[in-house]
Amino acid sequence: MAELKRIKVIQGWKFKQASSLNNSTASSFLPVAQFPTVAHTDLLHHGLIPDPYIDSNETKCLWVNEADWTYCTSEVPHVNLSNPNEHAVLVFDGLDTVVDVFLNGKHILASKNMHLAHRVDVTELLKRTEGKSSLELRFKNAPATAREERNRIGYKGNETDVHFGGPERLFLRKAQYHWGWDWGPAVNTSGPWKPIYLETFETRIDELLIRQEVSADLKTAVLSVKGTVEHPSPNQEVNIELLDPAGLCLQSHNMKADGAQFEASITINNPQLWYPHTYGDQPLYVVTVRLPEKDSRSQSIGLRRLRLLQHSLQNAEGTSFVFEINNIRIFAGGSCWIPGDFMLPRMTRQRYSDWLQLAKSGNQSMIRVWGGGIVESDDFYDICDREGILVWQDFLFACGNYPASQDFMENVKLEAEAQLRRVGHHASLVLWAGNNEDYLLAEKWGWELDMTDEKGPWDQTDFPAREIYERLLPRLVEAMGGDVPYWRSSPYGGSYSNDTTVGDTHIWDVWHGKLSPYQDYKNYTSRFISEFGFESCPSLRTLHRGITAPSERHAQSRTFDIHDKGPGHTRRYPMYMGENFRFRMNPLRDFVYCTQFLQADAMAYAYNCWRREFQGPEREYCAGVLVWQLNDIWPGSSWALVDVDLQRKPAYYVTKRALGKFVVGMERTVTKEPPYIVTGYPPEKHALDVWAVNGTLEPRKATLKLSAYDIRSGSRVSLPKNVEEQNLVLPPNRTTEITSISIPDPDNTVIAAYIDDSATAERLARWVSWPEPLRLLHLSPDLLINTRIAESGDRIFVSASAPVKGVVLSVPMTEPGEDAVFEDNFVDLIPGETVDIGVHSLQGRSVQTRFLYDWEMEEGFEL
């Protein structure tokens, strides 16, 4: 009786270049840096290439993308296969990307899809082998194969309608960002990027699909367990065990397989339900399937009732786009995720945990895994399950006109089935989207797209991938996806892909497109904004790491441009800043502050005006906001809220506050336009709307407090008594419009708003409204900011003598180590108030403050 054994093939790996680029660097075998691995990682380890993330090294490493690489080991363990019923299988979890595999000199596998795992039965080969075996992986460079495939299949578009890389990238099932994107370099990796195993067994569990259905009254959950057995014995026994979230055995079922297949239905009464962290807890059941004394597989399952609601709305066109979990309509606030590294084997469970914990601590409830990367590591989804973070998962197509030839479609089918099977059981997974922006580009470039045509066929049109998005993928999701819905694209819906009344939208007329002011975000209110963003620099520490030459550390240097892949950034930064506030390009620390201020102010407009539109049942005019993007991949400028070194930008803190359980929001509204006869005068904004968000599931008695201050003097400005304090009851899980007031001397007055708990006086939310544009403001010439660090070193108390905007706390660059981690930052201060901010890893170092126009306080400064 032999139980399945899984042995890591991890020892003795070597690599070399199998082509002759760059003077045959690594032309002889060298030991790998780690395993799994890719060529860039190994070359870096041996000092054969400079780090492509630093300075202008990207171009010095491009040859690696076009080279062929061979990996081999002679340390495949010997296994005893004397038992005639025992089998040996080599398991390749992921090979990047075009590869031929040889075992003891015999060709056993050819693959050209990095997203597929492979199992190769090597029983007969190993039976004839004494001692250890040799394994050789011959990788051909991806760009060359992609060009061959493009020429073979034929491209339906033209060379000008491809974003990022040439059209060849569309023809190879490889992570598309490896060809370079507008937030990172072109690092096109090659190698065994996931583990390799040798398995021996008599019989094993092959496919396993566990799906759930929770009743409408939430009192019953039914688990469907389906699977297949490889090399089953006659009357094969199967045991299914269910553990409750405390680890106690709740149910056990014994059955016989029907040939190679087994199926069971498990009913759970009064289930402990899984919620996103903003609405509840995350209990996880465990289902274990066993072939007694042969094999076992386990999966953690969170039980939740999931629906995507698209109902009509009160007093609004179109339909909602609301995720409902356990009969609760969710406001899905969060961000988009790009891969954490180009050299994917460097991603660890700890790195994933650091990023996802950071998102959760920022009150984010949803992450969208973008289609230009990968269906992420099992660790990623495990952590999302554990932490209660919802996952919107794109299928792996992005910004392109993909082919739909028969062999390409078959490759995609195998890939999609594998990913549905691998991650489809996770409670955190709430949507499969067909692609990223392919319908949007079809409209932009004039590919054949009739949104009213639901029949096709489309494979002979110049937009053949509709066969993938509207035939193949929805069929697979329906068969294998359980209760997780499918959406054709992101964005998609209505009469065109970016219809603001149906489905989801990508809002890029701000920063891209029309370069609209970010104050116009309100005009782009949509049912679900799944992508939008605004660029900024990373932290000064991170920029110094990425740009090593002091002479290049300024915003107009060649190296700075190289580290900002966003097109047109040299024009867009000064344009947007010049419209809104006085700014400084130099020194670099001031430019970094100004771009981060700009991004944060844009996020404040977007998140607050859009969350305002989640107003209760049948009034969910906007039910989700996902910023592009959460994370960064190298030390460069991008749309990320957090840079590659986990340094939180001011925009991170703005979104954290905007996604809190309680929010108070304010917007100055136009009360009078200037006389038509004159130009150059802004409209008067003398009125102020005030609203509040209760993101909990219970009504809350609260008190709204408003106070006003003169900007130059810091003195209190009187407001009517009935305006300064109001008692409220905030209904649950929605925004409530509270009041509209007149602002005294509006061009020179800030208004502070607070929401306090009526019973405990706990401060629930805070916001400060400033006159705009900020470029017209002048701060108090006598402004003083006081910063005091608690003796414990874990709290900072900040106050000011007059109103001040955009105060950022940080550890000075002259202090050693990384910056401290602040629980809040980028705060506006008003007189008479002390803001209490938690801090971690300060370690006795000092803290400095930055704020808008602090450079104008420098001695000798003149406007």
N, C-alpha and C positions, 0 to 999 in steps of 0.2 A: 504494500500500500504506500504509494508515493504522493506526498503533498506537494503542491506547486512551490517551486523555489525560484526566486528571482535574484539574479546576481548582477550587480552593476559592472559593466565593462568600462572600467575607469582607469586602469593601470597601463602604463607604458606607451601612452599616446605621443606621437611625433607628427610634425607637419613640415611641409616644404612647398615652395612654389613649383608648380608643374609647367609653367610657361617661362618666358625669358624676358619679362619686363623689368625695367629699372635695374639693369645689370645683373639680372638673376639673383636679386636679394632673396635670401633663404632658399637657395638652390639645393642645399643639403639639408637632410632631416635635422630638426631641432626639437627639443622637448616642448610640449605645450605649456602655457601659463596656468591653465585650469582645465577642467572638463566637466560639463560641456564647454564649448568654446567656439570662436570664429577667428578668422585670419587676422583681422585688425587687432584683436586682443593679444594674440600671440606675438605679432610683430612689435607691438608696443612693449611687451614684456622683455623682448630681446633688444630693445633700442634700435630696431631696424626702420621704424618710422617715427616721426614726431607725433605728438598727440593732435589728432585732427580737430579737437575742440579748442585748441589754443592758437592765438594769433592768426596768421594766414596759412596755417598748416594744412587746411582742407585740401588745397590744390596740390600740395606736396604728396598727398596720400591718394589722389585719384587713381593712380596706376593700380593700386590694390584692388579697386573695383573691377578692373578689366583683366586681372590675372586669374589663372587657374591654380587650384590648391589641392594637395593630396594630404590626407590624414591616415595614419596607420598605427596599428599596435600588434605586437606579437604576444600579447598577454591576455588573450581571451581564455578564460579558465577552462581546464579540462573537466568534462562531466562524464560520469559513468552511466552509460545507456544500455546496460546489460538486460534491463527489464524490457521485454519486447513491446509492452504497452506504453512505454514512456516516450515522450516527444521532447524535442529541443527546438526552441524558437528564438530567433534574434528579434528584439523589439527596438525599433528606432522611433523615438517619440517625436523627433523633428530634425530634418536635414535641410540646410539652407544653402542652395535650393536645387540646382541642377547637378545630379550626382549619379555615378555608377558605383556600386558596392560589390566588393570581392571578398569572399571567405576562402582562405587557403588557396587563393589564385583563381577560384571559380566565381564567375559573375552571378550574383544572386538577386540584385535589385537595381532598377533604374527609376529615378524619381525626378520630377520637376515641379514640385509643390511643397513649399516649406511649411504649409499649414496642415499637412497630413502626417499622421503616424503610420508606420508600416510594421507588419509582422511577417517574418520569413521563416518558414519551417526548414531547419537545417539538420534534422535528425540523421538522415543518411550520410550527409557530409561528415558530421562529427563522429558517427560510428566508425568511420574509416580512418579517424585521426587519433594518433597517440600523442599524449601530452597537450600542451597549449596550442591554440590556433591563432592564425593571423587574420586580421581584418583590415581592409584597405578601402578608403572612401575617396574617390576621385571626383573632385568638384570642378565643373566648368563654370566660368564666370557668367553671372546672370545677364549682364547687358548684351553680350554676344548672342546668347540663346534667345533672348527676348527679341532682338532684331531679326533673327532667323524666323521666329514664329510670326512676327509681324509680316514678313515677306511671304511666308507660306500661306497664312490665313487671309491676309489682306486687310488694310485699314480702311474703314468707311468714312473717316473724317479727313482732316488735312493737318499739315504740320503746325498750323497756327492755333488750333483749338485744343491743345493739351496744356494743362496746368502742371508744372513741376515735372521735369524730366521730359524725354521725348515720348511719342506714342508707343514705343516698344514696351514701356513698363506695363501697359494694359494687357499684354499678351502672355505674361508670366505670373503664376500664382505665388507671388512673393510680396512681402510687406511693401506697400507702395511708397512709404516715406523713405525707404532706402535710396530712392533716386533723388532725394533732397526735397525740401518743402520750404514754405515761406517763414518757417521758424527754426530751421536747422540745416546743417550742411548735407552734402551728398556722401554718405558713408554706406556703400553697398556691400554688405557683409557676405561671407561665405564660410560654411563649416558645419559641424555637428552641433547645432545650437540647443538641442535638448538631449536628455539622457539616452543612453543605449543600454539595454539589458539582455542577458541570456536567461531564458526561462526554461525550466524542465518540469514536466507534469505528465500525468496520465490523462486527466480530464480537467477542464477549467471552465469558469464562467467567461463567456465571450462578451456578447452584448448585454447591457443592463440598462433598462429605461424605467425610471421611477417618476411618476407624475401624480398630481394631486387634484382633488376637487373638494372645495369646502362649500357646504350648503349655504343657501341665502340667509338662513337664520343663524349661521355661524356655530350651530350646535353639533354638527357632524362633519368629519373629514373622511374622505375615501382616498386611499393610496392605491394606485395601479402599479403593480410590479410585473414587468415583462422582461424576459431574457432568453438567451440561447446558451447552450452548453457545447463546447468544442470537445469532440471525441467522447460523447456520453456513453456510460455503461448501460446495459439493459436494465430497465426499471430504475433509472437514475433517481436517487433521492435528492430533494432540494429542501433546505430548511430556511425559513424566513423569520427573522427575529426583529421585533420593534422595541427599542429602548425609549423611554420618555426623557424629557429634558434633564431630569435628575440622574439619569443613567440606570434606572430600574427597568427590568424587563416588563413590558406592558402586554405584549402578545408574542406567541411563537406558533408558527404554522409549518407543518411537514406535508410534503406532497411529492408526487412522482412527476418527472418531466415527461412531456408528450414527445417522445423522440428526442430531438435536440432543443425543444422549446419548453419554457415554463411560463406560467402566468398566474397571478393571484391578485385578489382585491381585499384590502384591509380597511376595515371601518374603525374609526376612532370617535368615540362619543365625548362631547365636551372638550374639544381639543384646546390646548394652550396655543394661542395664536401669535404669529410673528408679525411685527410692525416695523415700519421705518422708524429710526431713532427719534424723530421729531414727534411721534405719536404713540409710542409704546415700547415694549420689550421685545427681545429676540430669542425666545426659547427655541431650541433645536432638538428634534427627534433624530434618532439614528436607526436606519434600516440596514440590517446585515443579511446578506444572502450567502448560504453555505452549501457547498457540496461536501458532505461529511468526510473528513480526513483527506480531502482533495484540494479544496480552494475556498476562499471566502472574499466577498467584496462588501464594502460599507459605504453608505452615503448619508450625510447629514441633511435633514429636511426641515425647513421652516414651513409651517402650515399657515397659509393666508388665502383669502378670497381676492382674486385679482380681476379687475375689469378696466377696460379703456372705454370711457363714456364719451359719446358724441351726440348729445341731445341739443334740441333747440334752446335758445336763450331768450330771456325777457328783453324786449326793446333793443335787440341787436341782430344783425345779419348772421347767417351761417350757423355753425354748430360748435359745441364745446370740444375740448380735447383734454379730458381730465382722467388721471389715473385714480382709481378707487381701490383702496386696500381695506379689507374687512368692513365694507360698507361705509368707509370714511373717504370722502373726496379730498385728495391730497394736493396741497400746493407744492409742486416739485421744484424747489430752488436748488441750484448747484452749478455744475461746471462740466466741461468736456475734458476728456482725458486723451493725451497723446502717449505713445510708448515712452517709458521712463529712460530708455537708453537706445542708442543705435546698436551697441554691442549687447544684445539682449541677454546672453548668459550672465552678464554682470548684475542683472536684476535679481535680488534676493527677496525672501519673504519679509525680512526686516525692512527693506527699502519700500516694498509695497505697503507694509503696515504704517511706516512713517508718513507716506503720502496720504493714505486713506484716513488715518487718524487726524491728519491736518485738515482734510476736507470736513470731517465730522466736527472737529472743534470749531470750524467756521460756520456751523449750523447748516451745512449742505446736506440735503437729503437724497440727491440723485447725482450720479455720474454717467455721462454719455461716453461710451468707448467708441471712439471715432473709427470710421471704416478704412482709413489709410494705413492702419497699423496692424494689429493682430487681435484675434480673440484671446484675451489675456490668460496669464498663468492661472492654474487652479487656485493658487494662493490668493490671487486678487479677489476671486468670487467668494472663497471661503471667508476672507476678511470682511467683505461687504455683507455676507450673511451674518457674521458675528456682530458687526457694528451697526447693522440696520441702515445700510446705504443702498438705495435703489439703483439698478443698472439698466440703462438704455444701451443696447448692443447693436451697433451697425454690423451688417455683413461686410466683407472685406473688399469693397469697391469704393473708389473715391475720385471725384473730379476727372471723369474720363468717359470715352465712348468705347466701351468694352465689346469684344467680339462675342459671337454666339454660335460658333461652329460646333459641330457635333462632339468632337473630341474635347473642346474647351468646356462645353456644357457638362460633359461627363465628369471632367476633372472637378468642376465647381460642385456638382452633385455629391461626389465623394467627400469633398471638403466640408460642405454644409452639413451633411449627415453626421460626419465625425464631430463637428463642433456642437451641433444640437445634442448629440448623445453625451458629449463630455461635460458641458456646462448647463444643460437645459433643466436640471433638477434644482438649481439654486433658487432659494426664496427671493433673493435680491433681484433676480432677473425679471424685468417687467415689460420689455419690448425687444423685438427683433426688427431692425430697419434694413431695407434692401440695399442701401448704398448711401454715400455722402455726396449730395449735390449733382448727381448725374442728370436728373430731370431739369434742374436749374440751368445746367450748361447746355442741355439740348435746346432750351428756349433761347439762351444767349447766342448760340452759334447756328441756330436754324436747322438742327437735325429734324428728321421727320417725327413729329410728336403731335398726335391728335388725342387730347385727353379724353374725348368722348368715345374713342374707339377702344372697346373692351374685348374685342375678338381677335385682332391680329389676322394672320401671323405677321411678325415683325422682323423675322430673321433676314428677309431680303431688303429691308429698308436701311437707311443710313444711321439708324439708332437700334441696332439688333438686340441690345442687351435688355430691352423690354421683355424678351423671352425669359431672361433670368429673373427679373424683378417681378413680373406679373404672371408667370407660369411656374417656373421651377421652384423658386424659394417659397412662395406661399403654399404650394402643395406639400413641400417638405415640412414646413412649420406646422401646418394643419395635422400632418400625420405623426410628427414626433415632438412638437413643442408644448403639448399639454395646454395649460390655460394662458400661456404667454402669447399675446397678440403679435401680428405681423403688420408692418407699415411699409409701403413700397419704397420710400426713399426718405431722406431728410435733406431738404424740406420737401413736403408733398401735401397736396390737398386742394380741393376746389377746382376752379376753372384754369388755374395755372399753379405752378409748384409753390410759389411764395404767397399764396392767397392768405391774407391776414384774417379771414373769417372762417377758414376751415383748415384743420390739420395743424402742422407745425411750420415755422418760418425760420430762415436765417436772415438776420437783419444786418446787412453790410453796406447800406447806403450811408451809414456813419462810419468814418475812417476810410472805407473803400467807396466805390460807386460814385454817388453824387457828392461825397464828402460833406454830407449834411451836418449841421451843428449837433452836438450831442444833446442839446436841449430839445431836439426834435424826436428823441426816442419815443416820447408819448404818442407822436403821430404814427408810429409803427407798431402800436399795440396789437398783438396777435393772440390767438387762442393758446399757443404754446411757442415760446421763443427757444428753440433748441440750439441756436448758435448766434452769437454777436460778440463784439469785443472792441477793445481799444488798446493800442500799444503803449509800452513804457520800457524804460531801461531796467535791468536787474539792479541789485544793490551795488553800491560802490565797491564793496569787498569782492563781490563776484566778478564785476567788470575788471578789477585789477588782476584777478586770477586769469581771466581770459585774454587780457591785453597786457603783455609783460613789459613792453617798452614804454617808459614814462612819457616820451615825446609823442606817443600815439594815443595817450589817454585824454582825448578831447572829442567832442561830438562831431567834428568835421574831419576826422582822420580816416585814412584808408582802412585801418584795422577796425575802427568803430563801425564803418559801413559794412565790412565783411561780417561782423557779428550782429547785424540787423538785417535779416533776409526779407523783411517786409518791404514790398515795392513802394517807392515814393516817400519813404520815411523822412528823408531830408527836407521835403517840402511840407509834409503833413504836421510834423511836430511844431514848427514855428507858426504855421497857419492857425492851428487849433489853439495853441498857447496865446498867440497874438490877439485872437478874437476874445479871449477870456481873461487873461491876467498878464501883468508885466512879468517877463521872464529873463533869465540869464543863460546864455549858452556856455559860458566859461566862468569859473573853472568847472571841471567835470562834475564835482559834487553838487553844484547848483543845477546843472542840466539834469542830472539824475533825479534830484528832488522835483524839479519842474515837470518832467515827463510823468513821474509817479503821481504827482498831484493831479495832473491832467487826467490820467487814467482813473484815479479814484473818484474825481468829481463826476466823470462820465458814468461810472458805475453807480454812483449815488442817484443820478437822474434815472438810469435805466431800472434798477431793481426796485426803487421806491414807487415810481409811477406804474410799473407793471404789477407789482404785488398789490398795489392799491385796487387793481381790477379783479381781484379774487374776492367777490362780494357775497358769496353764499350760494345756495342751491338755485340752479337755473340762471345764475348771474356770474358764472365763472368766465368772465370775459378774457381773462388770462390766467391759466392754471399751471404755468411752469416757465422758469427762466434759467437757462443753462449758459453760462458765459464761456466763450472761447478765450482762454482755456485755463485749467487749473495749474498745470505743471509745465516745466521747461525741460529741455533735453541737453542743453549746453550753456555755457556762460555768455548769453547774448540777450539782445532786446527782443521782446515778443509781446503777445497778448496775455501771457501768463499772469495769474494772480500771485504766484510764488515762483521764485527763480530756482535754477537747478540745484543750488546749494541749500534749498529749503528756507531761504530768506523771504519772509512774508512782505509783500509790497503793501503800501497803504490801501490799495484796492481790495486786498484780502479782508482788511478790517472793516471797510465800508460794507462789503457784502455780508460779512459776519453779522453786523448790526442789522442790516436790512432783512436778514433771514432769521432773526431772533424770534422767540416765541411771542414776544410783545414788541411792537414797533409803533412809534409815533412819527407821522410824516407831515411835511408841510410843502406847499407850493405857492409861490407868488404868482398872481394872475393879472393879466392886463386889464386895466380899468379905463384907459384912455389912449387913443392913438395920437401922434403929433399932428399938428395942422398939415393938411395936404400940400400946402404951398411951400413948406420948408423941407430940407433934407438933413440927414445926419443926426437927428434926434431919436433916441430910443422911445418906445412906448412906455407909458407910466404903468408901473405895477404896484398899486397901492393897496391891493387886497391880498389876503393870505388864507388859503384853504388849509384846514387841519383835519387829519384823519388818524385812525389808530387800527392796529392789527392785533387780534387775539388769535394766536396760532394753536391754542390748546383746545381741548374738547369740552371745556366747561365755561359757562359765562363768568365774567370777572367784574367785580365792583372795583372801580378805579376812579382816580381823581386826575383830571387834566390841569396842569399848571403852566401858565404862560408868563414870561417876563421879557422886558425889552430894555436895550442898552444903546446908548450913543457910542458909535465906534471910536471917535476921536477922543472923547473925554472919559469914556468908561462909566459915565453916570447913568443911573436908572432912569428909564423913560416910562411915564405913567401909562397904564392901560386901564380901561374900565374894570370895576370890581367884578362884574359878571363875566368878564373875559379872562381875568387872571386865574380864576379857579372855577372848575366845573366838576360836578359829580356825574359819573357815567356808569352804565352797565354795558360791558363789551360782550356781544354775543360770540359764541365759540366758532373757531375755524373760519374766520372771514375778516374782511376789512369793514370798518364802520366809519362813515363820514360824520364828522363831529360839528364843525363850525366853519364859518368864514368871517374874518375880521378885517377892519381897516388898520393899516400900519401907520402910526404917527411918524412923520418925517422919514418916509420909507427909504430914501437914498442914503441915509446916514444911520439907520437903525438895524440892529440884529434882534431877532426874536428867538428865545430859547423855549422849547416845549418839553414837558416831562409828563410821563404817565406813572403814577404811584398807586400801589395797592391801597385801597381805602381802609382796610382793616389793620394792616401791619405797617403802612407807610413805606414798604419796600419799593425802591425805585425799579420800575419795570422797563422803562425806555426813555430815551433822551434824543433830542435833535435840535440843531441850531440853523436858523434860516438867515441868509445874508443877501443884501442887495446885489444885483448883477447889472452889467458884467463886473467881475472883480477887478478888472484893470482900472476902474474908475475910483477904487477905494484907496484911502490912506489911513494907515493904522495910527494909533496914538503915539506921538513922539516920546511920551514918557512910559511906554509899555515896559513892564517888568514881568518876567516869568519866573516863578519859584518852583524848583524841583527838589523834593525831599525823599530820600530813600529810607524806608523803615529799617530799624536795627536788625531785624531778621533777614533783610536783604531780599525779601520776596514781594515787596510792594513798593510802589512809587506814588507819591502824592504831588500832583501838578496843579498850579493855580496861576492866575494872571491878573494884573491890575486893570486891564481893559480888554475888550474882545480881540481875539486873535484866532486866525484860521489855519487849519492843517498842521497842528503841532505833531511832529514825529520824534519819538524817543529812540535813541540808539546808543550803543557803546562806541566811543570814538575810535577811529581807525588806528590811532596811536596806541590803543590798548591791545594786548595780545589776545589771540583766539578769535572764535566766531562771535557774531553779535549775540546778545541775549535774546530770549524769546519772550515777547510781551503779549499778555492776554488781550490787550486792546492797544490801539495806536491810531495816529492820524486823527486826533481829536480837536474839536473847536472848544476854546475856553471863553468863559465870560466872567466878569468880576463877581467876587463873593462866593464862588463855588470852587471846591477842591475836587479834582477827579482822581479817583483811586484806581490804580492799574496794577494788576498782578504781573510778576516777572519771574522768569526761571533762568538759571545758568548765568546770573549776573556775576557771581563769584567775586564779590568785593570790588568790582571795577566801577568806574564812574559812568554817568549817563549824560549825554548831551541832547539838546533840543534843536529842532529846525522848525520853521514856520514860514508861511507865505510872506515874502518881502523882508525876511530877516537880513538879507544882504543890504537893504536900504538903511539898516541901523548901523552899518559899519561907519567908522569915523572917516569923514571926508567924502562920503558918497553923495553924489548929486544926480538928480533926475535930468 
